[in-house]
């Protein structure tokens, strides 16, 4: 791969209108602004990140998480671009490398757009409906590839669909993003038939042709049958996400008193050597508020990880461009940073993700999503029934739940459910159960 080809401002669905003129905003800045003003991005404010949506204590939701990931991603991309420009000199790709920060920041904004309500467990709830629930009976009615997409429902693939699919009444090309921004979102550049133990993949069958078109245009090679190399910017987006969810989840857990101040200090000071630790402790001693102390350490850790990941990326530029770099930047950074990050990860799995309040929302979310899937899928399978007609009348027109194709109708249901906020899903659940009525 080469930077000149990887960084392209051609827009999906608007290829024939490509305008080479220089404008106040670059096309990559337009991508960023387009997402900021989009409905799917706004809906992230009412989607759970890890902890239940806030009461008296404000913790992260999908929106605040995505904004922070974008901020970190932009900083990392700026650092990488400066290093590469210094290293590679004033070649033909130097000017294009300056667009790296805007492209990565946009990919970071988009990385969670396709996630359903109620955190990552929402993904499991949709897939388990097809593999363990009432949806299992539909397997004989679908092709193996169609079934695989539903059985392994994945927020990453759904994000790519949301950005590129022409929903009913919408324009060709979806959000008409640049090719580079689209490729930078695809963490797992292969189909659901190649999922591994993690159950991750990058695009549904309905968007495979679009992904292959983008990959060909950008010169992203197929490294083995059915699997492409990652666009290099994916590594930066992924690292920004890894840094934010790991470190910010620890800060949220401290605010909710799941982790003590002493525990958090031990975790975050591990990222630094003795001299830096002494300086940080002196600085924290001037702060009386434990939350401020943790916030100070969090900012220092993020800065250290951004620097470490930037160096890892630039040190291995050749392998990344060759499609020969494997694993994430956060898992490959050497020495103290990697060890401290691993300890944070172990603590998070042990004490945060199994905390009672986290498990409670996963249980409730699973019940809500399963119930909605049962009712809405039942309606598209038997649309002639009176109750089905009532339910389908509530589905937004952009979702094609009246298609002649069962697969398209099912995809419309999944599109609808995955787009819901936590609050809307709960309200619809209550309405369908007869627990609430409109005000009269």
Protein Blocks (a to p, Z undefined) as FASTA:
>chain_A
ZZklmpccbdehilmmocfbdcfbdfklmmmmmmmmpmklmmmmmccfkbccdfkbccdd
fklmmmmmmmmmmmmmmmmmmmmmmmnopafklmmmmmmmmmmmmmmmmmmmmpcehijk
lmmmmmmmmmmmmmlmmmmmpcfklmmmmmmgcfklmmmmmmmpccehiaehijopafkl
mmmmmmbgcdfklccfkopafbdfklmmmmmmmmmmnopacfbghiacddfklmmmmmmm
mmmmmmmmmmmmmmnomacfklmmmmmmmmpcfklmmmmmmmmmmpmblklmmmmmmmmm
mmmmmmmmmmmmmmmmmmmmnopagcjfklmpghjllmmmmmmmmmmmmmmmmgfklmmm
mmmmmmmmmmmmmmmmmmmmmmmbmklmmmmmmpcfklcckbfblklmmmmmmmmmmmpc
fklmmmmmmmmnopaccdZZ
